Amino acid sequence: MTLTARIDVDPVPMLTLDGDGPAPTVVELTGRRALVHADVSARGAGWRATLSLHVARWGGEPHPLPSGEYRVRVDGGAVTDIAAIPLTMTQTLRATLANGLLILGPPIDPAYDSGEGQDALERRYATRPVELENAVFFESFYGRNASCNPRAIDRELARVAPGVRRYWSVVDLSVDVPEGAIPVIEGSPDWWRARGSARLLVVNDWLRRRYARRAGQIVVQTWHGTPLKKLALHRPGFDPRRMVAVVREGRRWDVLLAQNLYGARILRKAYAFLRRPVWVEGYPRNDVLITGDAAAARAALNIGPRERVIMYAPTWRDDREQMVDFLDLSRLARAARATLLVRGHSRTLLPGSDTGGERVIDVTGYPDISELLLAADALITDYSSVMFDFTATGKPIYFFTPDIDHYRGELRGFYFDLAAHAPGPVVATQDELHAALADPDAPERYRDRYRRWRERFNTRDDGHAAERVVARILDQGFVDRA
């Protein structure tokens, strides 16, 4: 089979393949987090397949495919003998094709990918005077998505102060930013300019790369979860370089947001954040758990309103890149008679790949986990901070912890004894998990623990956290309402 290929850019980027002989049944691009099926048509003695490089996921609008490698496959087999396509740039992505492997990236000049190129942009950012603008620079999980507390703050700010410009840091244009916001691709000249000119930065993790504070610029660190596992200065193993980095990072923040008083005390000490304000206002990302409608999230996932939905959301492990694989997911879905939503930690989004199976939906790439928690009837987790968010709903929670001794004793350590305080069953084997999910009396047995847990961790998760946070931002003049 002889194949030729080209990339068309109008009206959207498209990979077009022309082949000889009978038309194949299936032509597709397969990547770690996306799969694209081609439209195939006969053309004289051959055929043509067109594969859009923009896709719609989860019921949303089409966006460019995530950056990464995509294998061209014809009728199930990988194809390598396709003429190469040199670097092609469009307004939304860049692409090359070699040996049947399509490599996609963000639409920025490759010269900026080099160390020398980034060094030049970084020096300009740090040394060139810039007038601050009435704008907010948002970043969530290093630009891998536009979610969490920053997204909820963005939505409330857009509602009450629509005149404020909103930039979102993204790794590429596959990331769906909130309506009216301006995406800026990490490392691009626009990204460095927006980061240096915005009066307010709202982030939920470390400020990576070089950070040079402008006079009058404010950083609100929302963080991304109440901690069970030890972090920052509290992590096992003394490392002077890590200690210096942690203290330096904490000094970059002007305000720290905490879900509860427990989290405020730990985050203060873990980041040596001792003389600046901590706002204990609940988590804006959890507002939707109180005020939202699960039907929309279920519809986006093509799940019926009466179907049982269980979400499995383990945290990441310091000693592996991809999501843990302790469970037979299809077996779990069958045993629970449920649709199983599988959500890997944000750190596993880029290096990992979607998992599948009967009644199993990988939602690691879903834009916002809060909507998934709203859609779920129950949660299975291990040591993830999602436990503190989900209990705001009052729905059942289960803890699957097969490696608890290793995780607690060697990898991270805990701030409190999970087994002694967990508001749901703590199990170590898949069979034990099946039994716990099938036990109709389990929620009642944990009712008192659940109540005490919510009194400790969820008192400010009342559906109005974003309103309170944005009101404080405006009252303190971090940005102007008009």
Secondary structure by P-SEA (a helix, b strand, c coil): cbbbbbbbccccbbbbbbbccccccccccccccbbbbbbcccccccbbbbbbccccccccccccccbbbbbbbcccccccccccccccccccccccccccbbbbbcccccccccaaaaaaaaaaaacbbbbbccbbbbbcccccccccaaaaaaaaaaaccccbbbbbbcccccccccccbbbbccccaaaaaaaacccbbbbccccccbbbbcccbbbbbbcccccccccccccccccaaaaaaaaaaaaaccbbbbccaaaaaaaaaaaccccbbbbccccccccccccccaaaaaaaacccccbbbbbbbbbbbccccccccccaaaaaaaaaccbbbbbccccccccbbbbbccccccccccccaaaaaaaccccccccccccccccccccbbbbbccaaaaaacccccccccccccccbbbbccaaaaaaaaacccccccaaaaaaaaaacccccccccaaaaaaaaaaaacccccc
